[in-house]
Amino acid sequence: MTVADVRKYSLTFLFSTTTAVVALGTVLGGHAQTTSSTTKDARIGALIEILGKTRTPSSAAISPDGTTVAWAVRTREGSQIHLTDVANPDPAKEKIVGTVSGATSCGSSEPKWSPDGKWLAFVSNCTANADKSGQDQVFVWSTKTGESKELTHLVGGIDSLAWSPDGRSIGFLFVENATRSAGALAAMKPWAGVIGEDGVEVQRVGVVDVASGSFSQVTPATLHVYEFGWSPDSKHLVFVAANPPGENNWWVAQLYTESIAGGQPTSILDTTKISGSLHGLQIAVPRWSPDGSRIAFIGGLMSDQGSTGGDIYLIPSIGGEPKNVTPGRAASVAFIGWLGPQAIGIAEHVAGSSHLTALDLSTGKDLPQVNTTFLETVGAGGLTMSVSVSNEHVLTLIRSSFEKAPEVWAGPLDAMKQITHLNDGMKPAWGKTENIEWTNDGFKVQGWLLYPANYDPAKKYPLLVSVHGGPSSAVTPRWPGVGYGGVPFSALGYFVFMPNPRGSYGQGEKFTQANIKDFGYGDLRDILAGMDVLEKRFPIDKDREGLTGWSYGGFMTMFGVTQTTRFKAAVAGAGISDWQSYYGENSIDQWMVPFFGKTVYDDAKVYAKSSAIEYIKNVKTPTLVVVGDRDGECPAPQSFEFWHALRAEGVKTQLVVYPNEGHAFRTPEHRRDVLERALNWFETEMPAK
């Protein structure tokens, strides 16, 4: 199929078919009434019920003196901030930070300690103003009085609180009169008006004075800011920004500095105008050095803002040539922070694991006394793999693995202790985990294998291959929630294979960039080679192998079933079937040039080469297709196109479109439904013999 063959299918047409399930019900009384899939296996409902009981901390922060952890967790009534003593983490002695508003069904989150430890800033919609119900504001809580004060009275989106080093101000990302969360993952606005001009929402840095409560938006309305950091003298900001619309332009964002006192921002780095390893790539997590002379940041080939991976670069704070201080590092740095004049703390992906260390800039080597690998997913909330560190180098992390539900931990890196006990008693309903490594095309490749629950080596089991999104991302061990993913299939008796093929984080920039202009080929070969290894080592039923994934994993599912008949069933979540038509449909086309080399208008062939629709007549695999109707990253027409083509070719398929959902589903009922449908699909299409 060529670009000229692409068609947009209306909901009216879809409703007239019997093979599509669209909008999941009708709108009654202004609310979408979800029609759940028919559960054919009682284990599925029981499993989803177990997953729904997980309590997941959303953020954690250690006090400057390292004695107290502030952490947030969602409850049925909303989210709460707790304070726990590091030396004696007794749940009975925890304090809860309130706003004294009397409001119920509201929440507080994102705690951040002041530099002197006397105040705790946080975001809360538990305000005294009933007219602003649901509107977040910035609060500060006093350690001296135990009382909270509402600092702001704004209308809009508030995110990423950061104290100035002098403790006088709090900066944050602010979208005035926001109608949606900033970024491409949230549901896009319904299309209306002059596209790209009307209703564009710009995220800027706002600063509130703690003493007076006076507020100002510091960065200009002409720039959408993604991340920022304070200078050590509290007089300047460094930030990553691009022209609006923000969801589209992070991939061409520049690095700026600006005086808090006013004036125009100064661009100190535009990666399109430099040569070397950073040319045309992305920049993230800017951090000013303690003496103010340099700015450290992460640079690399990245798929999404907030999902960071790359090398560490240094640039003079007045601008100049950036220097890569981690060239050839066999890892993908995700988060950094200065620990001293010549030391940068690092959290990074390493071969499917999480690694924390510190780089000595004087030697270019890691400090041996700061070096720990977690076979877990770690972070403190906010940016991927963020870490909260005290002045005494005590840190706090939210830790999660396939075996352990998420909990807050704190202490020195080599002697951390569990701070929370939110999920005591929860045991995995799935099987044990094994790290799998293999080689292919000269690359060392890694992935994770979950055994079937109640594994018996004398029996044969089906295999589900679950491909992560990105492609610049990585699978690290984490406890699943109610939402789409491969882990729950293990509880139903599947081997679950979660590979990190070329294009993934964890083995350096050469590996991450290895699928440029080659989507679906080298990475699929890596996955199939990994399956070959598994089939030789484990009792896998080759007649019951399935493929699934979301986002890039959804593309890999759509493309994979056109390249091999090895898979007997597939579920494609928010996938991409035709890169040529996709280029003109999505809200984030700027991301494509670094991966494809040119725009689709300059090199249509490289886009066609990786398009599943070009090879649609090869498909024999029954495929379930699911997507949100307001997905800006992987728009619904891509799923319509793939579903329609399979249907026309006589391949069993079903399309499910979820109303008012973006790329990341938010509605709990939809998150449950999509998992339930996928579980049922594989159970039906790959039945036990």
C-alpha positions in Angstrom: 0.0 0.0 0.0 1.3 3.5 -0.9 0.7 6.8 0.7 -2.1 7.4 -1.9 -3.9 4.4 -0.5 -4.1 5.7 3.0 -7.7 6.3 4.2 -9.2 7.7 7.3 -12.0 5.6 8.6 -14.9 7.3 10.4 -16.5 6.1 13.6 -19.8 5.7 11.8 -18.2 3.2 9.5 -16.6 1.4 12.4 -19.9 1.2 14.3 -21.4 -0.6 11.3 -18.9 -3.4 11.5 -18.9 -6.5 13.7 -15.2 -6.8 14.1 -14.5 -3.5 15.7 -15.3 -2.4 19.2 -15.2 1.4 19.2 -15.6 3.8 22.1 -16.3 1.0 24.5 -19.9 1.9 25.1 -22.2 4.9 24.9 -22.2 8.2 26.7 -24.8 8.4 29.4 -25.2 11.4 31.5 -22.0 12.8 30.3 -19.8 9.9 31.4 -18.4 7.1 29.2 -19.9 3.8 30.3 -17.3 1.1 29.7 -18.2 -2.2 28.3 -15.7 -4.7 29.7 -14.4 -7.6 27.7 -15.9 -11.0 28.5 -13.6 -12.8 31.0 -13.1 -16.4 29.8 -10.8 -17.4 32.5 -11.5 -16.7 36.2 -7.8 -16.4 36.9 -7.7 -13.2 34.9 -10.2 -11.3 37.1 -8.4 -12.6 40.2 -5.0 -11.5 38.9 -6.2 -8.0 38.0 -7.8 -7.7 41.5 -4.4 -8.5 43.0 -2.6 -6.0 40.9 -5.1 -3.3 41.9 -4.1 -3.7 45.5 -0.6 -2.3 45.0 0.1 1.0 46.7 2.8 2.9 44.8 4.7 5.8 46.3 4.8 8.7 43.7 7.7 10.7 45.1 10.3 10.8 47.9 12.7 13.4 49.2 15.4 13.3 51.9 15.9 16.2 54.2 19.3 18.1 53.9 20.5 16.6 57.2 19.6 13.1 56.0 17.3 12.4 59.0 13.8 12.5 57.5 12.2 11.2 54.3 9.1 13.0 52.9 7.2 10.7 50.6 3.8 10.8 48.9 1.4 7.9 48.2 -2.1 7.8 46.7 -4.9 6.6 48.9 -8.6 6.2 48.1 -9.2 9.7 49.5 -6.3 11.2 47.4 -2.6 11.4 47.8 -0.8 12.2 51.1 2.6 13.2 52.2 4.2 11.3 55.0 7.3 12.1 57.1 9.4 9.2 58.3 12.5 9.1 60.5 15.4 7.5 58.7 17.0 6.1 61.9 13.7 4.7 63.2 11.3 4.2 60.3 8.3 3.2 62.5 5.0 3.5 60.6 3.2 4.3 63.9 5.3 7.4 64.3 4.9 8.8 60.9 3.6 12.4 60.5 1.2 13.4 57.7 1.7 16.8 56.2 -1.7 18.6 55.8 -2.9 21.9 54.5 -5.5 22.6 57.2 -8.0 23.4 54.5 -10.6 20.9 55.6 -11.0 19.7 52.0 -11.6 16.0 51.3 -11.0 13.9 48.3 -8.0 15.9 47.4 -4.3 15.2 47.4 -0.8 16.5 48.1 2.4 15.3 46.4 5.9 16.2 45.1 7.6 17.1 48.4 10.8 19.1 48.2 12.9 20.3 51.2 14.3 23.8 51.4 18.2 24.0 51.4 18.2 24.6 55.2 15.7 21.9 55.9 13.3 24.2 57.7 10.5 24.1 55.1 9.0 21.4 53.0 7.4 22.6 49.7 4.8 20.5 48.0 1.9 20.7 45.5 -1.6 20.2 46.7 -5.2 20.8 45.5 -6.4 20.7 49.2 -7.0 24.4 49.1 -9.4 26.6 51.1 -10.8 28.1 48.0 -13.8 26.0 47.0 -14.0 27.8 43.7 -10.6 26.2 42.7 -11.5 22.7 43.6 -9.0 20.4 41.9 -6.5 23.2 41.2 -3.0 22.5 42.4 -1.2 25.2 44.4 2.3 25.4 45.9 2.4 25.1 49.7 5.2 25.2 52.3 5.1 23.3 55.6 7.1 24.6 58.5 9.2 22.1 60.5 9.1 24.5 63.4 5.3 25.1 63.7 4.0 22.1 61.9 1.7 24.3 59.9 1.3 24.8 56.1 1.0 28.0 54.1 -0.5 28.3 50.6 2.0 30.3 48.5 0.3 30.5 45.2 -3.2 31.2 43.9 -2.9 30.2 40.3 -5.0 28.7 37.6 -3.0 26.2 35.5 -0.6 23.2 35.6 2.1 23.1 38.2 5.0 20.7 38.1 8.7 20.1 39.0 9.2 22.2 42.1 12.8 23.3 42.8 14.1 25.5 45.6 16.6 28.2 44.8 19.9 27.5 46.5 19.4 30.6 48.8 16.0 29.2 49.9 14.2 32.4 49.1 12.3 31.2 46.1 10.7 28.2 44.5 10.7 27.6 40.8 8.4 25.3 38.9 7.0 24.5 35.5 3.7 26.4 34.9 1.1 26.2 32.2 -1.3 29.1 32.6 -5.0 28.0 32.2 -3.9 24.5 31.3 -6.6 22.2 29.9 -4.4 19.1 29.9 -1.1 17.8 31.3 1.9 19.1 29.3 3.6 16.6 27.0 2.8 14.2 24.3 1.7 11.3 26.5 -1.5 13.0 27.7 -4.7 13.0 25.6 -4.5 15.7 22.9 -7.1 18.4 22.7 -9.9 17.7 20.2 -8.9 19.2 16.9 -10.5 22.6 16.4 -9.6 26.1 15.2 -6.3 27.1 13.5 -4.1 24.1 14.1 -0.8 24.9 15.7 -1.9 28.4 16.5 -5.2 28.4 18.4 -5.2 27.2 22.0 -1.5 26.4 22.2 -0.5 25.9 25.8 3.0 27.1 26.7 5.0 25.7 29.7 7.1 28.4 31.4 9.2 28.6 34.5 7.3 30.3 37.3 9.0 31.6 40.5 7.3 32.3 43.8 8.9 34.3 46.6 8.5 32.3 49.8 8.3 35.3 52.1 5.9 37.4 50.2 4.1 35.0 47.9 4.7 37.2 44.9 4.8 35.2 41.7 6.1 35.8 38.2 6.7 33.8 35.1 10.3 34.2 34.4 10.9 32.6 31.0 9.2 34.1 27.9 5.9 33.1 26.4 7.7 32.3 23.1 9.5 29.3 24.6 8.1 26.0 26.0 10.3 24.9 28.8 10.8 21.2 29.5 13.4 21.1 32.3 15.3 23.7 34.3 17.9 24.2 37.1 19.0 27.0 39.3 22.5 28.6 39.3 24.4 28.4 42.6 23.9 32.1 43.3 20.1 31.8 42.8 20.3 34.6 40.2 20.0 32.6 37.0 18.3 29.6 35.4 19.4 27.1 32.9 16.7 25.4 30.9 15.9 23.2 28.0 13.3 24.9 25.7 11.9 25.1 22.2 9.3 27.1 20.3 5.7 26.0 20.9 3.9 23.6 20.5 5.7 21.9 23.4 4.6 18.3 22.7 6.2 18.4 19.3 9.5 20.3 19.7 11.5 18.7 22.6 13.6 16.9 19.9 14.9 20.3 18.6 15.1 22.0 22.0 18.1 24.2 22.8 19.9 25.0 26.1 19.3 28.5 27.5 20.3 30.6 30.5 18.5 33.6 31.8 18.7 36.0 34.6 15.9 35.9 37.2 15.9 39.7 37.3 14.7 39.8 33.7 16.0 40.2 30.2 16.1 37.9 27.2 17.3 34.3 27.5 20.6 33.3 26.0 20.9 30.2 23.9 24.2 28.5 24.8 23.7 25.3 22.8 21.8 24.4 19.6 22.8 20.8 18.7 21.9 21.4 15.1 24.7 23.9 14.8 27.6 21.9 16.3 29.6 18.9 15.0 30.6 15.8 16.9 28.8 13.1 18.8 25.9 15.4 20.0 25.0 16.8 16.6 21.3 16.8 16.0 20.5 14.9 19.2 18.6 15.7 22.4 19.6 17.4 25.6 18.2 16.9 29.1 18.7 17.3 32.9 20.8 20.5 32.9 22.6 21.1 36.2 24.8 24.0 37.1 28.2 23.3 38.7 28.8 24.4 42.3 31.1 27.2 41.2 28.8 28.4 38.4 31.4 28.0 35.7 30.0 25.0 33.9 26.7 23.2 33.2 26.4 19.5 33.0 23.7 17.8 31.0 22.8 14.5 29.3 22.9 14.2 25.6 21.9 11.4 23.3 19.3 9.8 21.0 16.1 9.9 23.1 12.6 9.0 22.1 10.6 10.9 24.8 11.3 13.9 27.1 11.5 12.5 30.7 12.7 9.1 29.5 16.3 10.0 29.4 19.4 8.2 28.3 22.8 9.2 26.9 26.3 10.5 27.8 27.2 13.3 30.2 28.4 16.6 28.6 29.9 19.7 30.1 29.6 23.2 28.6 30.8 26.6 29.9 27.9 28.4 31.5 28.5 31.3 29.0 28.3 28.9 26.1 30.9 27.2 24.0 31.7 23.7 22.7 30.2 20.9 24.7 32.6 18.2 25.9 31.5 14.5 26.2 33.0 13.3 29.6 31.7 9.8 29.2 32.6 8.8 25.7 32.2 5.1 25.0 30.5 4.4 28.3 28.6 1.1 28.2 25.6 2.6 29.8 22.8 5.1 29.3 22.9 7.9 31.9 19.4 8.9 33.0 19.9 11.3 35.9 22.8 13.5 37.2 23.5 15.8 40.1 26.7 17.5 41.2 28.2 16.0 44.4 31.1 18.4 44.6 33.3 20.6 42.4 34.8 17.6 40.5 32.2 14.9 41.1 28.9 14.2 39.4 26.4 11.6 40.8 25.0 9.3 38.1 21.9 7.1 37.9 22.0 5.0 34.7 20.7 2.1 32.8 23.2 -0.8 32.5 22.1 -3.9 30.7 18.6 -3.9 32.0 19.6 -2.9 35.5 19.8 0.3 37.5 23.3 1.6 38.4 24.2 4.4 40.8 27.7 5.8 40.9 29.7 9.0 40.8 32.1 10.3 38.1 35.4 11.9 39.2 35.9 14.6 36.5 39.6 14.9 37.3 40.2 11.3 36.4 37.3 10.5 34.1 36.6 7.4 36.2 33.9 6.3 38.6 34.5 6.6 42.3 34.8 3.0 43.6 33.2 3.9 46.9 30.0 5.0 45.2 29.0 2.0 43.0 25.9 0.0 43.4 23.8 -2.0 40.9 20.1 -2.7 41.5 18.3 -5.5 39.7 15.3 -3.1 40.1 13.7 0.0 38.8 14.6 3.0 41.0 13.8 6.7 41.2 12.5 9.4 43.6 9.7 10.6 41.4 9.7 13.1 38.5 12.4 12.4 35.9 13.4 8.8 35.2 15.8 7.4 37.8 15.9 10.6 39.8 17.7 10.5 43.1 17.2 12.6 46.2 20.5 13.1 48.1 21.2 14.9 51.5 24.1 17.1 52.3 25.6 14.0 54.0 25.1 11.8 51.0 22.3 10.0 52.5 19.8 9.2 49.7 16.3 8.0 49.2 14.8 6.0 46.4 11.5 4.3 45.5 12.6 0.7 44.6 10.6 -1.9 42.8 11.4 -5.3 41.1 9.6 -8.3 39.7 9.8 -9.9 43.1 9.2 -6.9 45.4 6.3 -4.3 45.3 7.4 -0.6 45.4 8.6 0.8 48.7 10.6 3.8 49.8 14.2 3.2 50.9 16.8 5.5 52.5 20.3 5.6 53.9 23.8 5.5 52.6 24.1 3.8 49.2 25.8 0.8 50.7 23.4 0.5 53.7 19.9 1.5 52.7 17.0 0.4 54.8 13.3 0.1 53.9 11.4 3.1 55.1 7.8 2.2 54.1 5.7 -0.9 54.4 2.9 -0.1 52.0 2.8 -3.6 50.4 3.8 -6.0 53.2 2.5 -9.4 52.5 2.2 -8.9 48.7 3.7 -11.8 46.9 4.2 -12.1 43.1 1.6 -14.2 41.4 4.1 -14.8 38.6 7.2 -16.9 38.3 10.8 -16.3 39.0 13.1 -14.0 37.0 16.2 -14.7 35.0 18.6 -12.3 33.2 19.1 -13.6 29.6 22.1 -12.5 27.5 23.0 -13.4 23.9 24.9 -12.1 20.9 23.6 -11.2 17.5 25.1 -9.3 14.6 28.1 -8.5 16.7 26.0 -7.0 19.5 25.7 -8.2 23.1 22.0 -8.2 23.8 20.1 -8.6 27.1 16.6 -9.2 28.2 14.5 -10.5 31.1 12.7 -13.8 31.3 9.8 -14.5 33.7 9.1 -18.2 34.3 5.6 -19.4 34.3 4.0 -19.5 37.8 4.3 -22.9 39.4 6.9 -23.9 36.8 7.4 -27.6 36.1 10.4 -28.3 33.8 8.7 -31.5 32.7 5.9 -29.5 31.0 5.8 -27.3 27.9 4.7 -23.7 28.2 3.6 -20.9 25.8 6.0 -17.9 25.3 4.9 -14.3 25.1 7.4 -11.7 23.8 6.7 -8.2 25.1 8.6 -5.4 23.4 9.1 -2.1 25.2 8.3 1.3 23.8 10.8 3.9 22.8 12.7 2.6 21.0 15.1 4.6 23.2 14.1 3.0 26.5 14.8 -0.2 28.5 13.0 -2.9 30.4 14.2 -2.9 34.0 12.6 -5.1 36.7 9.5 -3.5 38.2 6.3 -4.6 40.0 3.4 -4.3 37.6 0.2 -2.3 38.2 -3.2 -2.5 36.5 -2.2 -1.5 33.0 -0.7 -3.0 29.9 2.4 -5.1 30.3 3.9 -8.6 29.9 4.4 -9.6 33.6 0.8 -10.7 34.3 1.0 -13.4 31.6 3.5 -15.2 33.7 0.8 -15.7 36.3 -1.3 -17.5 33.7 1.4 -20.0 32.8 3.4 -18.2 30.1 7.1 -17.7 29.8 7.4 -13.9 29.3 10.4 -12.6 27.4 11.1 -8.8 27.7 14.1 -8.1 25.5 16.3 -4.9 25.3 17.3 -5.2 21.6 19.5 -2.7 19.7 18.0 0.8 20.0 17.5 0.3 23.8 19.2 2.0 26.6 21.8 0.2 28.8 24.8 -0.5 26.6 25.9 2.9 25.4 25.1 5.3 22.6 26.4 3.1 19.8 23.9 0.4 20.8 21.1 3.0 21.2 21.7 4.4 17.8 22.1 1.1 16.1 18.6 1.0 14.7 18.7 4.4 13.0 17.1 4.1 9.5 16.6 0.4 10.3 13.4 0.1 12.4 12.0 -3.4 12.6 15.0 -5.2 11.1 18.1 -5.4 13.3 16.0 -5.1 16.5 13.6 -7.8 15.3 16.6 -10.1 14.4 17.9 -9.5 18.0 14.6 -10.5 19.4 14.2 -13.6 17.2 17.8 -14.6 18.1 16.9 -14.3 21.8 13.9 -16.5 21.2 16.2 -19.1 19.6 18.3 -19.1 22.8 15.2 -19.6 25.0 13.8 -22.4 22.9 17.1 -24.3 23.3 17.2 -23.9 27.0 13.5 -24.0 28.2 10.5 -26.2 27.5 8.7 -23.8 25.2 5.8 -24.8 23.0 6.8 -23.3 19.6 3.2 -23.6 18.5 2.1 -21.1 21.2 4.3 -18.1 20.9 2.8 -14.6 21.0 4.0 -11.0 20.4 2.9 -7.8 22.0 4.0 -4.3 22.9 2.9 -0.7 23.3 4.0 2.4 21.3 7.3 1.3 19.6 6.4 -2.1 20.9 3.1 -1.7 19.1 4.9 -0.9 15.9 7.2 -3.9 16.4 4.2 -6.1 16.9 2.5 -4.8 13.7 5.8 -5.1 11.7 6.8 -8.3 13.3 3.8 -10.3 12.1 4.5 -9.1 8.5 8.1 -10.5 8.7 7.5 -13.9 10.3 4.7 -16.4 10.9 6.5 -17.6 14.1 3.9 -15.8 16.3 0.5 -17.5 16.6 -1.2 -14.4 18.2 -0.5 -10.8 18.7 -1.7 -7.7 20.5 -0.6 -4.3 19.1 -1.0 -1.4 21.6 -0.9 2.2 20.2 1.2 1.0 17.3 2.4 2.5 14.0 1.5 0.7 10.8 2.6 3.2 8.1 5.5 5.5 8.8 4.7 7.6 5.7 1.2 8.5 6.6 2.2 8.6 10.3 4.5 11.5 9.6 1.6 13.7 8.6 -0.8 12.5 11.3 1.1 12.6 14.6 1.7 15.6 17.0 5.4 14.9 17.4 7.0 14.7 13.9 10.2 16.4 15.1 11.3 13.1 16.8 11.5 11.3 13.4 14.4 13.0 11.7 17.1 11.9 14.2 15.9 8.3 13.7 15.2 8.3 10.0 17.9 10.7 8.8 15.5 12.9 6.8 11.9 13.9 6.6 9.4 11.7 4.8 9.3 14.4 2.1 13.0 14.1 1.5 13.4 10.3 1.7 10.0 8.4 1.6 11.8 5.1 0.9 13.4 4.8 4.3 10.0 5.3 5.9 8.3 2.8 3.5 11.0 0.2 4.3 9.9 -0.1 7.9 6.2 0.2 7.3 4.1 -2.9 8.2 1.4 -1.9 5.7 3.9 -2.5 2.8 4.0 -6.2 3.7 0.5 -6.7 4.9 -0.2 -9.6 2.6 2.4 -11.7 4.6 0.3 -11.6 7.8 -1.3 -14.7 9.1 -1.3 -13.9 12.8 -4.6 -13.1 14.6 -4.0 -9.6 16.0 -5.9 -7.5 18.5 -5.4 -3.8 18.0 -6.0 -1.3 20.8 -5.5 2.5 20.9 -6.7 5.8 22.5 -8.8 8.0 20.4 -6.8 11.2 21.3 -3.3 9.7 21.1 -0.9 12.3 19.7 2.2 10.1 19.7 0.7 7.1 17.8 -2.6 8.4 16.4 -5.6 6.1 16.1 -5.7 6.2 12.3 -2.5 4.1 12.3 -4.4 1.4 14.2 -7.5 1.8 11.9 -5.3 1.3 8.9 -3.6 -1.8 10.2 -6.9 -3.3 11.4 -8.7 -2.5 8.1 -5.9 -4.1 6.1 -5.9 -7.3 8.1 -9.7 -7.5 7.8 -9.5 -7.0 4.1 -6.9 -9.8 3.8 -9.1 -12.2 5.9 -6.8 -12.3 8.9 -8.7 -12.5 12.3 -8.5 -9.1 14.0 -10.3 -6.8 16.3 -9.9 -3.1 16.9 -10.7 -1.4 20.3 -10.6 2.4 20.5 -10.7 3.9 24.0 -12.5 7.3 24.3 -10.7 10.4 25.7 -7.4 8.5 26.1 -4.0 9.6 25.0 -0.8 7.6 24.5 -0.7 6.7 28.2 -4.1 5.6 29.5 -5.4 7.4 32.6 -8.8 6.0 33.2 -8.6 3.0 35.6 -11.4 1.2 33.9 -9.7 1.4 30.6 -6.3 0.3 32.0 -8.0 -2.7 33.4 -10.0 -3.4 30.3 -7.1 -3.3 27.9 -5.1 -5.8 30.0 -8.1 -8.0 30.4 -8.8 -8.1 26.7 -5.2 -8.9 25.8 -5.0 -11.7 28.3 -8.2 -13.1 26.9 -7.0 -12.7 23.3 -3.9 -14.8 23.9 -5.8 -17.4 25.9 -8.3 -17.8 23.1 -5.9 -17.7 20.1 -3.2 -19.9 21.8 -5.3 -22.4 23.8 -3.7 -25.0 25.9 -3.6 -28.4 24.2 
